[in-house]
Amino acid sequence: MMLSSISLKLIKAPLKRPFKTHLGTVSDREVIIVEAMDEDGLIGYGEAVPFTSPWYTEETTKTCFHMLDDFLIPLTLASQIRHPDELPNLWSGIRRNPMAKSALEQAILDLYAKQKGVYLGRLFGGERREVAAGVVIASNDIEDAMRQIEDFSDSGYQRYKIKINPQNDLEFLAEIRRAYPDIPLMADANSAYTLDDIPHLQKLDDFKLMMIEQPLGHDDIVEHSFLQKQLQTPICLDESINSFHDAKSALSLQSCGVINIKMAKVGGWMEAVRIHDLCLGNDVPVWCGGMIEFGISRAHNIALATLKGFTIPGDISSSSRYWDGDIIDPEVIVENGVIQVPDKAGIGFAINEKRLKELTTYSKLYK
Ligand SMILES: O=C(O)CCC(=O)c1ccccc1C(=O)O
């Protein structure tokens, strides 16, 4: 048997500065750390990254805890799995709840990679030795946003993503382009527009954006197809892509030119890799999305971004972007716009046990 016990730890920390979008503000972050142990004392780590309320996806910290505690962990410990490939089938009777599944799958895959002595990205064919880093500016104040771009440019980030809405978009983008005519810039709307805004959205074509992310409904694929035909700027889908099936529908309808793959939102590594492979086969570039996460989730994202199709810098920033003290050792560092990919087994980063303990508010062990 590859698993002997599993533990859950609730951890909480304030962000260095609030993360603001038109949907709401995140000031504190609470996530669930999943630890999967084997009989030799090896530990694999995963991180469940929903928010405390369902503003971005339907899951919350409490629903994830409930799903792990009452369903996913008991089922997994009872089944004596021999290989992580068995997980999707084992969990097929539990509908949706992708973030809960992703965290447990991450922990088991990290453990498996450690048992094999191989870096997690390599298990899935990832070959990159460094991954390109991008950063997100989420502020409702243009001066503050400009200051952030200035500060982050010291690390050489290769892509800047600015949160927009119909009220601030033209002003924000014009101001940024005045100061930085050539930086790789994209805009994320988090569903702030409707099809009635087509003439307004067409004005954004003037700003030479790499892409506009999720302009329309969070669960829409069809209207984005209609909009894409009216815009020069490629659309990137995020919220709409919750599974391989969604990605297939979006590609068939030509609803986007780019996909943001968020491992947590699609239910874990295996579904993320299926989406990656589909996009690679269709020449649709992908990048790795972020969830304002701690270092364990970040380490999994770095490993995922080593795969061939991740040709656009993702929302993978340094640990210090959000935290005064991350839970991994070393922390994630961005230098000259890149993150060096570790080559140690599993996620490739050790855990900062002292910091993890300081942030833990509750823990539970399952055998
Ligand atoms: O983790 C990061 O650095 C970026 C996070 C981010 O942009 C985001 C954070 C919360 C909810 C949605 C999104 C998004 O990608 O739209």
PDBQT file of the ligand as one rigid body, heavy atoms in Angstrom, charges set to zero:
ROOT
HETATM    1  O1  LIG A 401      -2.280  33.957  -7.594  1.00  0.00    +0.000 OA
HETATM    2  C1  LIG A 401      -2.093  34.966  -8.281  1.00  0.00    +0.000 C 
HETATM    3  O2  LIG A 401      -1.027  35.579  -8.243  1.00  0.00    +0.000 OA
HETATM    4  C2  LIG A 401      -3.164  35.523  -9.184  1.00  0.00    +0.000 C 
HETATM    5  C3  LIG A 401      -4.523  35.271  -8.702  1.00  0.00    +0.000 C 
HETATM    6  C4  LIG A 401      -5.633  35.756  -9.561  1.00  0.00    +0.000 C 
HETATM    7  O3  LIG A 401      -5.453  36.469 -10.516  1.00  0.00    +0.000 OA
HETATM    8  C5  LIG A 401      -6.948  35.386  -9.099  1.00  0.00    +0.000 A 
HETATM    9  C6  LIG A 401      -7.124  35.324  -7.750  1.00  0.00    +0.000 A 
HETATM   10  C7  LIG A 401      -8.323  34.991  -7.224  1.00  0.00    +0.000 A 
HETATM   11  C8  LIG A 401      -9.359  34.674  -8.041  1.00  0.00    +0.000 A 
HETATM   12  C9  LIG A 401      -9.211  34.733  -9.402  1.00  0.00    +0.000 A 
HETATM   13  C10 LIG A 401      -7.991  35.055  -9.944  1.00  0.00    +0.000 A 
HETATM   14  C11 LIG A 401      -7.891  35.037 -11.427  1.00  0.00    +0.000 C 
HETATM   15  O4  LIG A 401      -6.925  34.499 -11.970  1.00  0.00    +0.000 OA
HETATM   16  O5  LIG A 401      -8.808  35.514 -12.058  1.00  0.00    +0.000 OA
ENDROOT
TORSDOF 0
